[in-house]
Amino acid sequence: MGRTKLKKSKKIVNSLVRSYLNYRFKRITQFMEHPAQVQQMVRDDLIEQAAHTTWGRTHGYGSIQSYQDFTQRVPLQTYEDLFPFIQRMMLGEANVLWPGVTTHFAKSSGTTNDKSKFIPVSKVNFDDCHIQGSWDSVVLFYQLLQNATIFLYKNLILPGSLTYYEEYPNAKIGDISALMIDNMPALGRAFYEPSMEVALTPSWEEKIEKTAQLLAQRDDVGMFGGVPTWNLILFRRILEISGKDHLLELWPNLQGYFHGGVGFAPYRKQFEALIPSQSFNYLEIYNASEGFFAVQNDFQQQDMLLLLDNGIFYEFMPLSEYGSSNPIVLPIEDVELGQDYAMIISTNAGLWRYHLGDTVRFTSIRPYKIIISGRTKQYINVFGEELMVHNAEQALSATCQEFHASIAEYTVGPRFFTSKEKGGHHWVIEFEQRPNDIEAFAEKLDLNLQKINTDYEAKRFKGMALERLALTEVPKNTFFQWMKSRDKIGNQNKVPRLSNSREFVDAILDFVKH
C-alpha cells in the first residue's frame, strides 16, 4: 500500500475509533452519575458468576442477598491467604476462585518483598477490565483533546516479558503489559511499535537497545505509555543514536504520554526537556496486575476518575483501621473526602475482598476521583509523622522546581534514636540535574515537608522529636545498577520509596561503597 493510501486509511480508522470512543463515553457518564447502583450491579454479577466455584460454594455465594451478607461470609484476604487457591489455578484446576480454567497470570514483583506474586487474569478480567480500562484511557484522552489523532501514528509501549509455568506449561506468566501485548488484536498491532518479537524479548537491556535502534529511524510515533523510569532510559538511548536534541525533532506528531506505576512529579521536568512543547499532554492512569482502576480526566487536575463498571467491586478501609483484627471497611457510598483508605477489591478474576496494598485519597465524590497516596507497606510512621508517598513527592517536586534540579530516583528510610541523637528521616537521592547547594536543598525539602504534612511539622517543631532530614547524594545510574544487581529491572519492578526500616537505604549505601 502506498504512503498516501495508508495515511488515508488511517484517517478513516481514526474517525471510526472516535465514533466508538464517543459511544463508550456514554457508559462512563452512566457510572459517574449512578456510582452506587453500578457498583451494586458489579458486586451482584461477580457473586452470581462465582457461585459454583470452589470458593463460591465454600462461602455460600448462592444465598448472598446483600452487601452485609457478603462482608459476613467473606473475610478480608491477603495475597498469602489466596495463594493456595491461585497455585491450584496455575496447575490447571478449573472453577477454583473463578469459573473455568485460567491460563494467564500477571507476575507482580512487590517493591518491599523480593518474592513475586502471581495474579490470575481470567479471560473476562482481561477483556472487561484491563482492555476496557485501556480503551477508557483513550476515550478520556480524546474527550480532553478534541483534535487527538493518535490512531494516525504508531504508539509505543515497552512491555515486560513472558514465560510459561514450569509445572503447567499451558499457563503463561508475565507482567500485565506483556500479557496485553501478547493478546493484542491484529488491528491494534498496526498502530503499535516495536514488533512483537522485540517487545517480548526476555532481556530488558536487549529489548531497550533493539527498540532504540528501531525507533531512532522512525518519524511517526504519536503516543507512548509505560513507567517513567524505563522510558527515560529508552529515550536517551534513542536521542544518542539519532543525534537529535529532543524527541520532537524525531517525532513531530507526539501528542501524549499515558503514565502510571510510580508518582510522576519527580520525573516531569526530565520529560519536559525531552518533549519541549506546551501542547504535549500527560495522562495518568492507575493500572496494576490486579486490574485497571482509574484514569485522569482533566489535564489540569492530578486526580483520577475511578472506573466503576469494569468488573471490580471496591471497598475502602480507613488507614487508621489498618492492622486491626476487626477493621471497619466501607463501600464507595460511605467514603469521605480527604481521608486515606487502603483499597480492597473483588474482581472478575477471583480476587475476593483482596488487600491491594495501595492507599488512596478521595478528592471528589461527584464523581468519585482519587489520588494514590501511597502503599500500606510504603510509608514512614516510625515517629508518628505518617508521611505518605504523595507527601514526599509533592515536597520533592516543589523543592526541585525552586532549585532547578531534577531527580532520577530516590528512597527514604528512618534514622533511629540513639543515646546521642534524635531520630529523623534519611533521604538517598540520585539527581538527574543536581542543585548547586545540596545542604540548602535538604533544608528546603524539610521545610516543604512540614508545609504539606502537619504531623511531620508537629514532630519537627523546634527539633524536639525529629531532627531535620539527612540527605545523601549517590552517583548517577546507582539505582539502576542496584536494581539490576537484584534482578529487579523491568516495568513490574519499582524502586521502593518509603520504608519504616533502613533496609533499602542501607542496601543502596552499601552497594555504592562496594
N, C-alpha and C positions, 0 to 999 in steps of 0.2 A: 504494500500500500504506500503511495506517495506521501510525502510530508504534509502537503496541503490537505489531501483527503483524510489523513489521520487526524489532523487538527480539527477538521470539520466534524468528524465522527465523535471526537472527544467533546466538542461543544454540545453536540446533541445529547451525549451521555450526561454531561454536567447539568443540562437543562432538565433532563428526566430525573436525575438524582435530586435536584432542587424541589421538584414537584413532590417526590416521595418524602423528602425531609419536611416539607410544609404539612403533609398529611400526618407524619409522625409527631409534629409539634402539637397537634390537637390532643394526642394522647398525653403528652407531657402536661398540657394545660389541665387535663382532666384530673390527674393526681395532685397537681398543685392546688386545685380548687376543692378537692374532696379527699384529703390525705388519710384521715382515719378510716373512712369507708373502703378506700383502695387497699390499705394495709390489712384490714379485716378480711377482705376477699383473698388477698395473698396468703394470709395465715390459714384460712379455711381450706384453700386449694392445696397447700403443702401438706396439711394433715390428711386430707382425703386421699391424695396420691400415695402417701406413705403408709396408709392404714394396714396394708397386708405385707409390709416388710417385717423383718425380724424385730427391728426397733419399734415399729408401729404397733405390732401385736403385744410386745413386752410392756409398752406404756399405754395401752388401751386407747389407741387413736380412734378406733371405731366408735367410741362413745363420747368423745370430746365435743362439747357443745359451746364452750365459751373460752374466753381468754383465761379466766380463773381456773377452769378445768386444765387447760394447757400448762399453766405455771405450776399447778399442784402435781400433775402427772410427770412432768419432765424437769428434773433438776438442771441447774446450770452446769455446763460442760467445758472442760479444758481440752486442749489437743490430746493430752495424755489420757484423759477419760475416754475419748473417742478412738484413740489409736488402735486398740484391739479389733474394733469393727472395721476400721479403714484397712488394716492389714488383711483381713478376710476378703475385702473387696479387691485388694491388689492381687490376691491369689485367684481371682476369677469367680468367687462366690456371688451368686445373684441375690437380689432383694434383701440386702443387709440393712443399710441406712436409707437407701433409695431404691425404687423399683428397677429391675433389670440388672445387667452387668455393666459396671463402669470400667472403661478401658483407658481413661486418661486421668493422670494425677499431676497436679502442679507442684513442683518442688519449690518449697519456700524456705530459704535459709535465714533463720532468725538472726537479728543483729546482736542479741545478747545470749545466744545459745549456738554452739557450734554444730549441734545436731540439726539435720534437715528435717523439715516437715513435709509430708506428702498429703496434699489436699485433693479430695476427689472432685473431678469435674465431669458431671454427667452430661449426656447429650443435651438435655433441656437446659441445664445450667450454662453450658457453652453457648447455646443459641439464644436463650431468652434472658441471659444476664450479661455475660462477657461481650458477646457480639452486639446485643441490643444496646448495652452501655456505650460501646464504641460508636454505634450509629447515633445515639443520643448526643454524644460529644460533637459530632459533625452537625447534627441538627442545630444545636445551640450556637455553634460557630457560624453557621450560615444565617441564623437569625440575627446575630450580632453584627455580622459583616455582610451586608446585602449584596456587595459585589464580589463575594467569595467565589473563586473558580479553582479550587484545589483539585478538582477532577479533570482539569485540563493538563495537569502535570503529574510528575512522579511524586510519590510520598515515601519518605524514608522512615523506617522503624528498624532498629537493630535489636533483634531478639536474643534470647539465650539459646541453649542447645537442647537436643532431645536424646533420650536413650530409652532402653527397654528394661523392664524389671526382670532381673536375672531369674527369679523363681517362677515368673509367669510372663513369658515374653510377649503375650498379647497386650500387656499393659504398657502404655507409653508414659514416660516420665520426662518432665522438662519444666522450665519456668512458664508462666501463663502466656507470656508473649510468644514463646516458641510454639506452644500448642496452638495458638491462634493463627500464627503464620503458616504452620503446617497444614491447617484445615481451611486456609483461605480459599474462597471460591475462585474459579478461573477469571471471572470478571474483575475481581479485586486485584489479582496479580498483574493485570495490565497496567495498573496505576502504582505499582509497588517496586521499590528498589531496596536492597540488592536482590540478586537472584535467590531462589530457594536454596540452592547448593551453598552459596556464600552465607546466606542468613543463618543457616543451621550448622555452620562449621563448629565443631566441638571446641576448638581452641579460641578463647576470646581475643587474644592478641592477633592471631592469624585472621580472624574474622574482621577485626578493625583494619588491618593492613589491606586485605583484599577489597573491603568496601571503600576504603580511601582511594585506592588505585582506580577503582571503577568510577566513583562519583567525581573524582577530580577531572574527569573527561566529559562530564555531563553539564548541561546548562538548563535543565528543565525540572528541577526539584521545586515543588510548591509548598510542601508542608513536611514537618518531621515530628517525631514523637519519641518518648523514652525518658530515661533517668538522666538528669543534667550532667552528672559526673562523666559518664561514658560518652555522651555526645560531645562534650568539650574535648576529650581526648581524640575522638574521631575527627572533629572539625579542624583541630590544629594540625593534624596529620594531612588532611585534605589541602589546607592552605599551604602547607610546606611543599607538597607535591606540585600543586598548581601554580605556585608563585604569586597567588593573589593576596591582597592585603586584608580583605574581608569577604564574607560569603556572598554578599550581594553582587560583587564583581563576577562571581562564578554562577550564581543562581539569582538572576534579577527578578524572578517571579515568586520568590519566597513570600508567603502570606502569614504563616502561623506555626506555632510550636505548641503541641499538646504535651504538657509535662506533668509528672507525678512521681511518687515513690519517696521523695525527700522534700523538705522545705526548699522553696526556690529562691527565697530572698538572698542568701549568701552568694548565689550564682548569677543573679540578674545582671550585674554590672559587666561580667565577662561576656554574657550573651549580647548585651547591647553594643559591646565593642566589636564582636564578630558580625553583628547584623545592625549597622548604624542607620536605622530608619524609624521614624515616629509612627509609620503606618503598619509596621510589623506587629503582630498580635500574639500574646501569650495566653493560653487557656489551661488552667489547672484541672486535672482530672484525679479522681480518687478511685483507683482500681488496685486490686490485690488478688492474690491467688484464690481467695475465698469468694470474690465477687467484684462487680463494678458498682460502686456505691454512690458517687456524686460527681457533678461537673460544674465548673464555674459558669455562671450565666450572665455575667456582667464584666466587661473588660476593666471597668473602673473599681470594682469591688473584689476583694480577695477571697470571699467566702464562696461556697459551692452549694448548688441545689441538690438536695438528697433525692435520689431516684427511688420512687416508692412502688413501682409496678414491674420490677424486673426479677421476680421470684425470690425476693429476700424479705423476711419479716424482721423488723428491727425492734430491739428493746434497749433500754439505756439504764445503766447502773450509776448513780451518783458516785463520784470518785471517793467521797468520804465513806462510802459503804464497802469499798474495795478491801478484801481480806476478811470481811465479816462472815460469820458462819451462816447467817440468815439475812443476806443483804436485800435491801429494797431495790426492786427493778421496775422500771416504768415503761408502758407503751408510749408511742410517739405523742399521743394527745396530751400526756401529762408532763412533758418536759418543760423546763423553764429556760429563759434566755440567760446567757452569761454564766451558766454552770458547766463544769467539766463532768462528762459522763464517759464511763467505759462502755464501748459498744458491744452489744450482744446480738448475734444474728442466728436465724434459722433459714436454711437455704434449700433451693431445689437441686442440691447435690447431696443432701443428707447431713449437713452440719446442724445440729439441734441445740438451740439456746447456747451457742458457742461463744466463748470469750474470744473476741477477735484480737485483743491486745492493744488496740488503738483507743485513744481518748479523743472525744470531740466536744466542741462547744457550739451551742446554737446561737446564731446571730440574728435569726429571723424565724418566726413560726407561721408567717403568712406570706410566702410559702416557707417550708422548712429548709433552712440553709445552715450550713455548718462550716467551721474550720477544724482542721486536725490540730488538736492542742498538744498531742504527744502520744506516748505509749505507756501502758501500765507498768512496763519494766524499764522505761526510759524517762526518768525524771530525777531530780535531786531533792530529797526531803530529809537529809541527814540531820539538819539543824532546825527543822520546822519551817523552812523557807518555801517549800512547794514550788520549785522552779520547774516549769514545763518547757518542752522543746520550743513552742511558739514564742515564749518569753525570750528565750535565748536568741532565737533567730531574728526576732524583731529588734532587740537591742544591738545585736551584731550588725544588722543591716544599717541601722541608723549611725552607728559608730564608723562603719566603713565609708558611708557617704560623707561624713564630716572630714575624714582623714584622707579621702580619695584613695582608699585601699580596696582590695577585693580578696575574698577568701577562696582557697582551693578546697580545704577540708578542715574540720575541727572536731574535737571531742572534749568533754568536760567531766571531771570527777571531783570528789571532795578532798580537802586537806583536813585530816582529823586533828582533834585536840591533842596536845601533848602537855607535859608539865611546864613547858616554856612558851608554847604558842597557842593561840586561839585557832579555831577552825576556820575554814574558808573554802573557796572553790579554786580548782586548778584547771585552767584552760590550756589545751595544747592546740596550736593553730599553725596550719601551713598556708602562708599567704601566696596568692597569685600576684598581687601587687602590694608590697609591704608599705606600711606607713613610715614616715621619716622618724617618728619617735614612738617606739614600742611602749615605753613606760607611760607616755601621755595617752596612748591608745587604750591601754589597760585601765587607766584611771577613768577615762570617759566611758568605757564599756561598763565598768562597775556602776557609774552614776546612771547610765541609761537603764541598766537592770533595775535599779532602785525606783526609777520613774515608772517602769512597766509593772513591777511586781511588788505590791505593798508588803507582803510577808518578808520578802528579801530585804526591803527597805527597813522594816522594823528590826530585823536581826542585825543589820549593818549600822544601826543608829549608834553613833559615837564609837563604833567598833566594839561594842560591849559583848556581842555574841559571835559575830563573824568579822574576820579581818577582810580587807579589800582582796579581791580575786588576784591570784597569781597567773601570769601568762608566760608560757614557754613557746617560743617560735621554733619550728622544725624546718629543715631544708625542703625545697621543692621536690615533689614526687615521693615524699616519705610515706604518705598514707597509701598510695597505690602499691608501692613495693611491700609495705607491711601487709596489706590485704592479699597481695599475690603470695607472700610467704605463708599465708594461712589457707591458701587455695580458696580465696574468697573474692574472686573478681567475676564480674558479670552483673546483669541487670538485677538479679534477685538478691545480690549481696550489697549491703549498705553499711557505711561507716557508722558505728554506734555513736550517738551524740551525747546523751546524758546518762550517767550511771551513779547509783548510790555507793558504788565501790570504786577503788582505784585500779580495777583490773585492766581497763583499756588504756588509761593514762600511763600506768607503769609499763604496760606491754609496749606501747609506742616509744616511750623514752628509752626503754631497754633496747629496742630494735635500733634506734638511732645510735646508741653507744657502740653497738656491735656491728 
